[in-house]
Amino acid sequence: MANIAVLSLNPALDVTYKVQKLVDDEKIHSFETRFDPGGNGINVARAFKRLKVKASTCCVLAGKIGALISDILTNELDDPHFIWEEGETRINCVIQQSDPVSQYEINGMGPSMGFSVLDKLENDLYVYSK
Protein backbone atom coordinates (compact mmCIF):
# COMPACT_ATOMS: atom_id res chain seq x y z
CA MET A 1 0.00 0.00 0.00
CA ALA A 2 1.31 3.46 -0.90
CA ASN A 3 1.88 6.00 1.85
CA ILE A 4 -0.45 8.98 1.91
CA ALA A 5 0.65 12.52 2.68
CA VAL A 6 -2.00 15.16 3.41
CA LEU A 7 -1.12 18.82 2.93
CA SER A 8 -2.67 21.51 5.13
CA LEU A 9 -1.45 24.87 3.82
CA ASN A 10 -3.83 27.15 5.70
CA PRO A 11 -5.15 25.41 8.83
CA ALA A 12 -7.20 27.30 11.38
CA LEU A 13 -8.43 27.21 14.91
CA ASP A 14 -12.20 27.02 14.53
CA VAL A 15 -13.96 28.70 17.46
CA THR A 16 -17.69 28.02 17.68
CA TYR A 17 -19.97 29.99 19.98
CA LYS A 18 -23.56 28.93 20.62
CA VAL A 19 -25.79 31.80 21.68
CA GLN A 20 -29.50 32.25 22.28
CA LYS A 21 -29.92 35.44 20.26
CA LEU A 22 -27.66 38.14 18.83
CA VAL A 23 -28.70 41.65 19.84
CA ASP A 24 -27.29 44.75 18.14
CA ASP A 25 -24.81 46.72 20.26
CA GLU A 26 -25.20 44.37 23.27
CA LYS A 27 -22.73 42.02 24.88
CA ILE A 28 -24.09 38.49 24.94
CA HIS A 29 -22.70 35.32 26.47
CA SER A 30 -22.37 31.97 24.80
CA PHE A 31 -23.84 28.90 26.46
CA GLU A 32 -21.34 26.64 24.68
CA THR A 33 -17.88 27.22 23.18
CA ARG A 34 -15.77 24.80 21.13
CA PHE A 35 -12.17 25.01 19.89
CA ASP A 36 -11.26 22.68 17.01
CA PRO A 37 -8.37 22.56 14.57
CA GLY A 38 -9.84 23.03 11.11
CA GLY A 39 -9.14 23.54 7.46
CA ASN A 40 -9.57 21.26 4.47
CA GLY A 41 -6.31 19.33 4.91
CA ILE A 42 -6.96 18.64 8.58
CA ASN A 43 -10.50 17.49 7.79
CA VAL A 44 -9.13 15.09 5.13
CA ALA A 45 -6.58 13.74 7.64
CA ARG A 46 -9.38 13.15 10.17
CA ALA A 47 -11.41 11.30 7.54
CA PHE A 48 -8.46 9.01 6.80
CA LYS A 49 -8.07 8.33 10.53
CA ARG A 50 -11.79 7.42 10.85
CA LEU A 51 -11.40 5.08 7.88
CA LYS A 52 -8.35 3.53 9.60
CA VAL A 53 -6.08 4.64 6.74
CA LYS A 54 -2.68 5.80 7.98
CA ALA A 55 -1.65 9.17 6.59
CA SER A 56 1.11 11.67 7.30
CA THR A 57 -0.23 15.21 7.64
CA CYS A 58 2.01 18.19 6.85
CA CYS A 59 0.66 21.43 8.36
CA VAL A 60 1.97 24.96 8.03
CA LEU A 61 1.50 26.67 11.41
CA ALA A 62 2.52 29.96 12.99
CA GLY A 63 2.48 31.61 16.40
CA LYS A 64 0.66 30.72 19.59
CA ILE A 65 -2.50 29.61 17.80
CA GLY A 66 -0.34 27.25 15.75
CA ALA A 67 1.19 25.86 18.96
CA LEU A 68 -2.29 25.13 20.32
CA ILE A 69 -3.27 23.39 17.07
CA SER A 70 -0.07 21.31 17.09
CA ASP A 71 -0.77 20.20 20.69
CA ILE A 72 -4.27 19.06 19.75
CA LEU A 73 -3.28 17.38 16.47
CA THR A 74 -0.34 15.54 18.01
CA ASN A 75 -2.87 13.56 20.05
CA GLU A 76 -5.55 13.39 17.34
CA LEU A 77 -3.81 12.38 14.09
CA ASP A 78 -1.63 9.37 13.28
CA ASP A 79 1.47 11.10 11.92
CA PRO A 80 1.35 14.92 12.05
CA HIS A 81 4.31 17.04 10.92
CA PHE A 82 4.51 20.79 11.44
CA ILE A 83 6.32 23.42 9.43
CA TRP A 84 6.59 26.75 11.22
CA GLU A 85 6.14 30.12 9.56
CA GLU A 86 6.33 33.69 10.84
CA GLY A 87 3.08 35.36 11.86
CA GLU A 88 -0.03 33.75 13.34
CA THR A 89 -2.24 30.85 12.28
CA ARG A 90 -5.73 32.01 11.36
CA ILE A 91 -8.75 31.84 13.62
CA ASN A 92 -12.20 31.17 12.20
CA CYS A 93 -15.33 32.02 14.17
CA VAL A 94 -18.78 30.47 13.91
CA ILE A 95 -21.73 31.89 15.82
CA GLN A 96 -24.71 29.56 16.04
CA GLN A 97 -27.85 31.37 17.11
CA SER A 98 -30.85 29.52 18.58
CA ASP A 99 -33.59 32.14 18.16
CA PRO A 100 -34.14 32.41 15.25
CA VAL A 101 -31.98 29.48 14.13
CA SER A 102 -29.12 30.84 12.03
CA GLN A 103 -25.37 30.62 11.68
CA TYR A 104 -22.72 33.28 11.03
CA GLU A 105 -19.20 32.43 9.85
CA ILE A 106 -16.08 34.59 9.81
CA ASN A 107 -12.85 33.23 8.33
CA GLY A 108 -9.59 34.83 9.44
CA MET A 109 -6.41 35.35 7.44
CA GLY A 110 -3.38 33.15 7.93
CA PRO A 111 0.31 33.91 7.53
CA SER A 112 1.96 34.47 4.17
CA MET A 113 4.18 31.58 3.12
CA GLY A 114 7.77 32.28 2.23
CA PHE A 115 9.85 30.31 -0.26
CA SER A 116 11.70 28.49 2.54
CA VAL A 117 8.40 27.07 3.81
CA LEU A 118 7.42 25.99 0.29
CA ASP A 119 10.79 24.26 -0.13
CA LYS A 120 10.35 22.46 3.20
CA LEU A 121 6.81 21.42 2.20
CA GLU A 122 8.04 20.03 -1.10
CA ASN A 123 10.70 17.99 0.70
CA ASP A 124 8.33 16.74 3.42
CA LEU A 125 5.66 15.69 0.92
CA TYR A 126 8.28 13.75 -1.01
CA VAL A 127 9.58 12.03 2.15
CA TYR A 128 6.19 11.22 3.73
CA SER A 129 4.53 9.97 0.54
CA LYS A 130 7.26 7.41 -0.27
Backbone hydrogen bonds, N-H to C=O, Kabsch-Sander energy under -0.5 kcal/mol:
donor,donor_aa,acceptor,acceptor_aa,energy
4,I,54,K,-0.5
6,V,56,S,-3.5
8,S,6,V,-0.5
8,S,58,C,-3.1
9,L,7,L,-0.5
12,A,38,G,-2.2
13,L,90,R,-2.0
14,D,12,A,-0.7
14,D,36,D,-3.6
15,V,13,L,-0.6
15,V,92,N,-3.0
16,T,14,D,-0.5
16,T,34,R,-2.2
17,Y,15,V,-0.5
17,Y,94,V,-3.0
18,K,32,E,-2.6
19,V,17,Y,-0.5
19,V,96,Q,-2.7
26,E,23,V,-1.7
31,F,18,K,-2.7
32,E,18,K,-0.9
34,R,16,T,-2.2
36,D,14,D,-2.5
38,G,12,A,-3.3
43,N,39,G,-2.3
44,V,40,N,-2.3
45,A,41,G,-2.4
46,R,42,I,-2.3
47,A,43,N,-1.9
48,F,44,V,-2.3
49,K,45,A,-2.2
50,R,46,R,-2.5
51,L,47,A,-1.9
52,K,49,K,-1.6
53,V,48,F,-3.0
54,K,52,K,-0.6
56,S,4,I,-2.9
57,T,79,D,-2.0
58,C,6,V,-3.3
58,C,56,S,-0.5
59,C,57,T,-0.6
59,C,81,H,-2.8
60,V,8,S,-2.2
61,L,59,C,-0.7
61,L,83,I,-2.7
63,G,85,E,-0.5
66,G,62,A,-1.7
67,A,63,G,-1.7
68,L,64,K,-2.0
69,I,65,I,-2.3
70,S,66,G,-2.7
71,D,67,A,-2.1
72,I,68,L,-2.1
73,L,69,I,-3.0
74,T,70,S,-2.1
75,N,71,D,-0.8
75,N,72,I,-0.7
76,E,72,I,-1.0
77,L,73,L,-2.7
79,D,55,A,-0.8
81,H,57,T,-3.2
83,I,59,C,-3.0
85,E,61,L,-2.5
89,T,62,A,-2.0
90,R,11,P,-0.7
92,N,13,L,-2.3
93,C,106,I,-3.0
94,V,15,V,-2.7
95,I,104,Y,-2.8
96,Q,17,Y,-3.1
96,Q,94,V,-0.6
97,Q,95,I,-0.7
97,Q,102,S,-2.8
98,S,19,V,-1.7
99,D,20,Q,-2.8
102,S,97,Q,-1.6
104,Y,95,I,-2.5
106,I,93,C,-2.9
108,G,91,I,-0.5
108,G,106,I,-0.5
114,G,112,S,-0.5
118,L,114,G,-1.8
119,D,115,F,-2.5
120,K,116,S,-2.1
121,L,117,V,-2.7
122,E,118,L,-2.4
123,N,119,D,-2.1
124,D,120,K,-2.9
125,L,121,L,-2.9
126,Y,122,E,-1.8
127,V,123,N,-2.5
128,Y,124,D,-3.1
129,S,125,L,-1.2
130,K,127,V,-0.9
